[in-house]
């Protein structure tokens, strides 16, 4: 009887029950024909929080990333609060986010943080009031590294002082480019060292700087960065420049911040959205894209968002299905085109990811706490996609 009790009872105790903005360029206009509705929207009947990724330790990634695996990640955007939080607070906050991301099935995280510029033609870059210090960044990176995540550090220019018409980071024109690069080197070097101390995998040397791509100043900057940082140095291009031609940057790894507009109705099928994305990508290259990472992608959970996914400021009527279906479509494209992975934009560092967003104040691009979108992410991250392999060349 004792043996029989153990045999029958063990599966119930230990069985298969798991333990629990920025692409600111003007958007080109493209009218796409609807594709056949070959894909259906994500099932809405299941509570996404009921089936988290199985892991024995809520602060350990179940299957840590290894070279050749897809990067299933999230962009965690960190602005320092006006009242500076304690070091103990930020570590606890990082642990909260790590636990949430593990529940989504993520194996990667990218920490984006802002730096300041005085104006569109300024040569001076600096840490602003919202910029976390290198020491605090290192602390947070170590929390995620200890939890088993693949980690990326990504400085991104704050557009707060670029209020004039068409002012965004992608069209700055410094009066002296040599002075701009000297200032940028001084700014990022301490963060490169902090990232290296935390054994960070990737440092993104620039993000969406369209007007400066191909400048001779990048070569010495990247060379200097590689002396301070032993991981990979990459660059994240904006989607519009990416589809126009080769991104001329002296790095071996390229990400794309992808907000391709698709002119379809809110009721469009996942298959139609996949076709819309492929039509854009095919402008650059057809077939597999094993050297390309979707470094940032997202969309507002609102009506009309497919026409301008990168609209970070609109607060139209909430439609979570729009966001969830977009995530499902992007994930399908990443897999079918054999890309390196995707990072969803975004979660704000000071937010509680377990709390639904306040739709009166929060960005519609926020996805944490939106059940349909969380389910789409979990489905994506739990797929059997093996990844693009280990080719290190760029496109």
N, C-alpha and C positions, 0 to 999 in steps of 0.2 A: 504493500500500500504506500509506503514512504517513497519508493522509487517511482511508482506510477504518479503520485502527486507531483513530484519534482518534474517528471517528463511532461506532464500535461500543463503544469503551471508556468514553466519557464518561458514559453513563447509570449505569454501575456505580460510578463515582467520585463523581458529583455528582447522582445521580438522587433518587428518592423514598425514600431511606433516611435517616431523621432522625438527626441527631447528638444523639447523646444530650446542787355544785356550784353547779349553782348556781341552777337554777330551783327553789329550796328550798321553795316553797309546798306545802301539802297538796294532793294530786292528787284532783280530783273523780272519781267513779266513773261510767263510761259503758260499757254493754255494747252492742257493735255487731254487727250481722249481717254475716257474711262476704259480700263481694261476689263475683261470678263471677270465676274465676281467669283474667282476661283478659290479665294480664301474667305473665311468667315471670321467675324469679330470674336474676341476672346470670350470664353464662357463666363457668365457673370453670376453663376449660381453658387460658386464655392467661395468661402471666406479665405482670402489669401493668407491670413495670419494663422490658419489652421494647419498649414503644411510647410513649416519652415525647413530650410536645408538641414539635414540631419548632421549633428555634431555632438560629441560627448561633452565638450567644453564650450559654453556660450561665448567665450573670449578667444577661441581658436578656430581659424578657418579649417573646414573639414578636409579640403584638398588644396593645399597651398600651390600657388602658381609656379610652374616650371617653364623653362624656355621651350617655345613651340606651342604652348597652351594658349587658348584665347584669354585676353584680358577682359574679364567681366567686372566693370568698375563703376564708380560714382565719383563725380566731382564734388568735393567738400569745400565750400567757399567760406573762407575765414576772414572776417573783419573784426578787429579789436573793438570792444565796446568802449564808450566814453569813460565809463567807470571800469578801470582795468580789473579783470578777474584774477584771482590768485592762481599760482601755478598748480596747486592741488585741484582747483576747479577745472582748469582746462584739461588736466589729465583724466579726471572723472568724466568730463564731457566727451573726450576722445574715446574712452572705454564704452560710453553709451552708444556712440555712433558705430564703433566696431561691432558691438553686439547686434545692432540693428542690421548692419550690412551683412554680417554672417547669416542672419535670418533670411536675407534676400538671396543668399547663395553667391554673393560677390567674392572674388578672390583678389581684387585690386582696388586701390583708392588713390585719387589724385587730390592733393591739397593745393587749391588755388588761393592766392592772397594778393591784395592790391598794393600798388605803389603809386606815387603821385607825380604829375607833371604840371608845371605852372601854366602851360597853354600850348596851343597847337604848334607854335614855332619855337618853343622853349628848348634850350639845350640842357636844362637842369632836371634831373630825376631825383626823387628822394623818398624816404619813408614818411608816410603821412600819419595822421592820427589813427587811421584804421589799419595800419600795417603792423602785424605781430613781429616781435623781435626774432632774430635768428635763434636765440636760446630757447624761446618758447616753441618755435616751429620744430626744433630738434626734439623737444620733449614729446610733442604730439606725434611726430613721425615714428618715434621709438615705440609708442603705444601700439600703433598699427603694425609695425614690423614685428613686435613681440607676439602679436596675435596671428601672424602668418600671412599678412597681406603683402602683395606686390605694391610698392609705394612710388609715387611720383610727386615732385614738388614743382609748382608752376606759378611764377610771378605773373601778374596780369595788370596792365595799366588801368588805373581808375580814370573814368571819363568825366569825373565830377567837374573838372575845370575846362572841359571841352564843350561848352554850351552853345557855341556859335553854330550857324547852319552847317549841317553835314559834319559836325565835329565828332570824330570818334578816333579810337587809337589807330585805325587803319589808314588814316590820311594825314597824320602829323607830318610837318615839314620843318625840322629843326633849322635854325639859322646857320648852325655849324654842326655838321654831322660828326666830325671828329670829336668835338666837345660833347656831343650827345653820347657817343659810344664810350668816351672816357668816364662820363658821369654814370652811365649804366653799369659799366664794369665795377666801379666803386660800390654801387648799390648792391649788385647781386653776389659779389665774391663772398661776403660773410654767410650768405644763404647757401651757396655751393658747399662751403666748408661744413655748415650745419647738416646739410643733406648727406654729405659724405660720412660724418660722424654717426649718423643714424642708419647707415648702410642702405640708403635710398636707391632704388633701381634706376630712376630716370629723373633728370632735371631738364625742364623745358626752358630753353634759353630765350625764347621769345614767343609771343602769342598774338596772332592777328595783326601783325605790323606790316600790312600790305605795302605801304609806300617806302619802306626801308628794305624790303626783300632784295637780295642781290647786291647790296652795298658792300664795298670793300672792307668796311669796318667790322663785319661779322667774322671774318677769318681770324684776326688776332684775338677777338673776344672769345670765340669758341676754343681756340688753342689755349688761352689762359684758363678757361673753365675746365678743360680736360686735365689741367695740372692740379686743380683744386678738388676735382670730383672724379671718382674712379668708376662711377656708373655710366649709363648712356646719356649723351647730351642730344636733345631732340628739339624740334621746332613744330609749333602748331599753326598751320595756315588756316585762314578763313576760307569758307567754301567757295566764294566767288572767284578768288584768285586761283584756287586749286583747279577749277574746271577750265580756266583760261589757258593754262599751259604749265610748263615745268616750274616748280618752286625752286628758285636758285638760292639755296642756302647750304653752307658748308657743314652739314650734319648728316649722319647716317641713318637717322630715324625721323619719320615724318608723321605727324598727326593732322587731322582735319577737323575743324570745328564746323559741323555740318547742320545747316538749317535750310535745306533745299525747299523752296516754296512749290507746292503742288496745288494747282487751281482746280480743286474738286469740292464737292459738297461734303458736309459733315457726315453724311450717310455713306460715304465711299467705303468700299470693302478694303480689307487688308491687301488683297491682290492689286487693287488699283493704286494704293499708296506705294507698294513695292515697285510697280511699273514707273510711277513718277520719280522715285529715287533712282532707278536704273537709267531712266532717260537722262537725268543729270550726270550721273557717273560716266555714262557712255560718251559724253562730250570729251572726256579726258582719255579714257581707255575702256575698251570692252573686255569682258571676261574677268578672270580672277584678279584680285588686287591684294596679294599676300603681304605686301610691304606697307600697306596703309592701315592706320589705326584711326577709328572714329574717336578722337580725343574729347569731343564734346558734342552732345546732341540732346535735344529735348523739344518740348512743345507745350504750349499752354493748354490746360484742361478747360477749354472754353469754345464756344461757337466761333466758326470762321478761322480757326487757328491754322488750318492746312495752307492757307494762302500766305501766311507770314509766320512760320514757326519761331523765328527769332525775335518776335515782338515781346520784349520783356516788360512792357509798361501797360499794355491794355488789360482791362479787367471786364471783359464781356461776360455774358451769362455762362456759368459753369457748365461744362459738358465733359465729364470724366472719360466717357467712351472715346471721344476724339483723341485724348492723350494716350489711353491704353492701346488703341488700335495702331497709333503711330509708333509706339514703342515696339509692338509686335512686328510691324512691317520693317522697321529699321533693323531689328535683330535678324529677321529673315534675310535681308540684304547682306548683312555682315557675314552670315553663314554661307549663303549661296555664292558670294563673291570672294569667299575664303580670306576675309580680312583679319586683322590682328585682334580685333575686339572692339568694345564700345564703352565709353564712360558717359553716364547720364548726368545732365545738368538739371538741378543740383540740389544739394542740401546745405543750408546755412549752418555754420559750426555752432552758433549759440542757440539754435532751435532744438526742440525735443522731437526727434524723428518719429516717436511713437504717438504723437498728437496730431490730429487732423488740422490742416492749415485753416487759418481764419480768412475766409474768402473776401472779407471786407478790406483786409490790409495786405495779405500775402500775395506774392507773385503767383500768377496762374501756372507758371512753369514748375512750381513746387510739386513734387510727387509723393513725398513721404506723408503717410496718413491717408492716401487716396487708394482704397482697396482694389479697384480695377487695375490701376497702373501698377501697384505692387505685385499683383498676380501676374501681370504681363512680364514684369522684370524677373520674377522667380521662374516663370516658365522658360524665359530666355536663358537665364543663368544655369538652369538645370538641364539644358539640352545636351545631346550627345556630340555636339560639334567639337572635334578634336583640336581645331586651331590650324593656322596656316603653315606650320612647320617651323624650321629654324633658319630660313634664309635671312641674312642680315643686310642685304642691299636695299637701296631706296628706289622710289619711283619718281 
